[in-house]
Amino acid sequence: MWRQSLQQVADFLHDMHEMLQVARDCIWSAQDRAKHYADLKRSPRDFKVDDWIYLRIPKNSKTMRTGKHYKLSTRYCRPFRIIKKIGSLAYQLDLQNTAHPVFHVSRLKLSLHEGDVVGSEEDLIHLEDLSLSVPLEPEKVLRTRNKQLRNRSISECLIRWKGRTEDDDSWERVESIKKNFPGFHF
């Protein structure tokens, strides 16, 4: 009687072990298949210092633009020289007058020739515009509103920035304006 029940337990454990091994094999094959299809969309990008690359500008970026209308502007802008490699995924570019010249490798594309320029000169991003693209100081509050979220309300104000046009007016949270510009009075 005992031997029979011990044999049943041993058979059960053996079957369970086989099922677990089959499940592990299925998981491994599914992961390998997913990796294979994901790798088809990826390309290894490794640049060297002094390489010339194009910079991809996000279409909805408020700080960097390649033209007046983002839908019609070029996707990449002029070639820039790489100054420094930061880690394995970030590079510092030779951008004068910018607040943050470090970009992720996914935003860069290798330029085949040093003198290549994408698009016309009018459409390309101008370095002087980059220095002006970060709002420095609010000039006045144009309007205020309360934005209702799920369980709370946020006060926002439409800010006119000093030295900017009305196209650059933006809605900002009152708390962030008070925090970043303590001398500004509403």
Residue pairs with C-beta under 8 A, 6 or more apart in sequence:
45 105
45 106
45 108
45 110
47 53
47 82
47 85
47 91
47 105
47 108
47 110
48 82
48 85
49 82
49 83
49 84
49 85
50 81
50 82
51 81
51 82
51 110
51 111
52 79
52 80
52 81
52 82
52 110
52 111
52 113
52 114
52 116
53 79
53 80
53 82
53 91
53 93
53 108
53 109
53 110
53 111
54 76
54 77
54 78
54 79
54 80
54 108
54 109
54 110
54 111
54 118
55 76
55 77
55 78
55 80
55 93
55 103
55 107
55 108
55 125
56 75
56 76
56 107
56 108
56 109
57 64
57 65
57 66
57 73
57 75
57 76
57 77
57 125
58 64
59 70
59 71
59 73
60 70
62 133
62 170
63 99
63 130
63 133
63 134
64 125
64 130
64 133
65 73
65 125
65 129
65 133
66 73
66 74
66 75
66 77
66 119
66 123
66 124
66 125
67 73
67 74
67 122
67 123
73 123
74 118
74 119
74 123
74 124
76 109
76 118
77 118
77 119
77 124
77 125
78 117
78 118
78 124
78 125
79 111
79 114
79 116
79 117
80 93
80 94
80 95
81 93
81 94
82 91
82 92
82 93
82 94
83 92
83 93
83 94
83 101
84 91
84 92
85 91
85 92
86 92
86 102
89 104
89 105
90 102
90 103
90 104
90 105
91 102
91 103
91 105
91 108
92 101
92 102
93 101
93 102
93 103
94 101
95 101
95 127
95 130
96 127
97 127
97 128
97 130
97 131
98 127
98 130
98 131
99 134
117 124
118 124
132 163
132 164
135 159
135 161
135 164
135 168
135 170
136 161
136 162
136 163
137 161
137 162
137 181
137 184
138 159
138 160
138 161
138 162
138 172
138 177
138 181
138 184
139 159
139 160
139 161
139 162
140 159
140 160
141 157
141 158
141 159
141 160
141 186
142 157
142 158
142 159
142 160
142 169
143 157
143 158
144 155
144 156
144 157
144 158
144 174
145 155
145 156
145 157
145 158
145 171
146 153
146 154
146 155
146 156
147 153
147 154
147 155
147 156
154 173
155 173
155 174
155 175
156 171
156 172
156 173
156 174
157 171
157 172
157 174
157 177
157 186
158 169
158 170
158 171
159 169
159 170
159 171
159 172
159 177
160 166
160 169
161 168
161 169
161 170
174 186
177 184
178 184
